[in-house]
């Protein structure tokens, strides 16, 4: 009579393999949710926006939202918004990006540091190349109090701040800072992005495209750099990363 092998590394039976698949799916279903909500859906939105911009089509919601934001202008709010938009670039965002990467390197958390660095630098390069490709002119409905000279699509402030928010939330998710970061970082990204529309230097569609591009890039990098092996594969005796 033949005996059933019970040594480690032997091929698993169909029942054990199915159980392994169910166990992995129960623990990793969130990855598919993240793939859909963080990559596929925003990618579809970005492609739709980019196609219209490439064809020089106007979005019906751009001008009305710009004029509505312009109606809120006032001396005090103008100063506040200028400060917010500066925080979304040279006054806070860029130094914060550098500090996060440096702190992770100091703590010898190499994978997290690489993820943050690739997220920040890759997002900036993707934004600059996209602006040069689409070459969309900035809004000219009124004279802005903080004019810009570069191209408009997608918004660099919106993309950079959302990249920062996504990286911060993903890095903090398994720590006690999860919820404070999950609330504060997206609020910061939204405030910075809205400030660009208020100042009249970006269309709302530029903001939406920047958010979508940031989500696709950061979440895609995260799923690649922190992916798990397939422990149910036949003959594979590989530990889960």
N, C-alpha and C positions, 0 to 999 in steps of 0.2 A: 504493500500500500504506500502511496505517496503522501508525504507530509507537507503541510503548508509552511512555507518559509516565513520566519518571523525575525530575520536579521535586519538591522538597519540598512537602508539603501536598496532593499529589494523592491521590485516593481509592485505598486499598489494595485489591488483589485478594483473592479468597476465600482463596487459599493463605496470603498474607501476614497476613490477618486471623486465620486459625486459628492460625498460628504465634504471633501476638501474644497470643492468648488463652492458649495453652499456656505461653508465657513468663511471662505475668503470674500465672497460677495456680501455676507452680512457685515463684515468689518470694513469693506472698501466701497460700499455703494455710494458713499459721499464723493468718491473720486469721479464717478460718472455724472453726478449732479454738478460738481465743480466744472467738469469738462463741458457740459451743456451750457450752464449759466455763465461761466467765466470765459469760455473760448468760443463755442459754436454760435451762441446767440449774439454776443457783441460783434463777432466777426461778420455775421450776416448783416447786422445793422451798419457796420462800417463800410462794407462793400456796397450796400445800397446808397449810402450817402456819397461815397467816393464816385460812384457811377454818375450820379446827378451832377456833382461838381465837375467831373471830367467832361460832361456834355454841356457845361455852362448853363445848367438849369437852376432856377431859383426855387428856394423852399418857401412855401406859403406862410410858414410860421416865423421866419427869420425877422422880417421887417416889423411886424406887429409887436413881437417881444422886445425888440430893440427900442422901439418908440415908447413902449410901456415903461421899460427900465429908465429911459431918458426922462420920463415924467417925474421920477423920484429925485432928481438931482436937487441938491442944496449944498450950501457951503460946508456945513459940518459933515454931512454924509460923503461929500466929495473927498474930504481929507481922510476919513476912515477907510473908504474904498481904496484910495491910493496906497495907504499903508498895507491893507490886506493883499493887494496885488503885488506889492514889493516883497511881502513875506512869502508869497508863492513863487519867488524866484531867488533873487540874490540875497535878501535879508535873512531868510530862514531855510528855504527848501534845499538849496545847494549845500550850505554848511551842514544841515541835518543829514543829508545823504552821505556826506563824507564821514561824519561822526559815527553813523550806524555801521558803515563798513569797517572803519578803524576799530571800533569797539569790539566787533565780532572777531576781527583778526587778533586783537589783543587777548581776547578770551580763547583763542585757538579753536574757534568754531568755524572750521574751514569751509564746510559745505554751506552754512548759512551766510558766511561772508561772501562766498562766490555767487550765491543766489542773489544777494542784495546788490553786489557790484554789477552783475550781468543785467539785472532788472533796471537799475538806474541808468547805466551807460547805454545799454541797448535801446531803452526807451528814448533817450535823447537823440541818439543817432537815427532811429526810425522816424522821429518827428522831423528832424532836419531834412532827411531825404524825402519824406512825404511832402513837405512844404515846397521843396524844389521841383518835385514831380508835378504837383497839381497847380502850383503858382496862382492860387486864388487871391485876388486883391482883397484888402481889408474893407470893412464897411466905411462909407463916406456920407452917412446921413447927417452928421453934424461934426463940428471940430472937437476932437477929444482933448481932455485936459491932460492925458498921458499918451500921446500918439506913439505909434509903432511904425517901423519902416519895412519890416520883413513881411513875408506872405502869411496868409491867414489860416489855411487848412492843412492839418488839424491844429487846434490850439495847443501851443507848447506849455502854457501855464496849466491848462486843464489836464493835459496828458502827464505832465511832470508831477502835479499834485496828486492825481489819482494813482500814478505809479508808486509814489511814496506811501499813500494810504494802503494800497494792496500789499506792498512788501511789509509794511509795519504790522498789519493785521495778521498776515500769514506767519510772520516770525513770532508774534506774541500769542498765537492761538492756543498753544499748549502751556502757557504760563499763567500766573495769577493776574497779569495785566491784560488778559484777553478782552474783557468787556470795556474797560476804559479806553483802550486803543481802538477797539471796534466801533466805538461811538465818536471819539475825538478825531481820528484820522479822516474818516469820510466827511465829517462836518467841515474840517479844514479844506478838503479838496473841493467841496461844493461852494464854500465861501470864496475861495480863490477863483473858481471858474465863473461864478456869477459876477464877480468884480470885473471880469473882462468884458462881459456883455454890458454892464452898467457904464463902463468907460467908453463903449462904442468901438472897441478895437477888434471885436470878434463877433461873428454871427453865432446864434445859438447852435446851429448845425456844426460849427467848428468845435464847440464845447462837447457836444454829444459824440462827435468823431474822436476827439481826444480821449474821452473816457473809455470808449469802446476799444481803441487801439491799446490803451494802457492795460485794460483787463485781459485782452487777448495775449499780450506779451508776457505780463507778469504771471498770470495763472498758467500759461503754457510752459514757461520756464520752471515753475514750481512742480508741475506734474512730471516734467522730464527729469529734473534734478533730484526729486524726492520720491521717485517711483519705486514700487516694490517688485520683487521677482514673483514668478508664478509658482507657488509652492505645490500646486496640485499636478504639475506636469509629470508625466510618467518618467520614472527613472531619475527625476531631479531631487536631490537631497540637499537643496540650497536653502539656507536660513533666510528669513524675511529681513530685509534691510531695515 
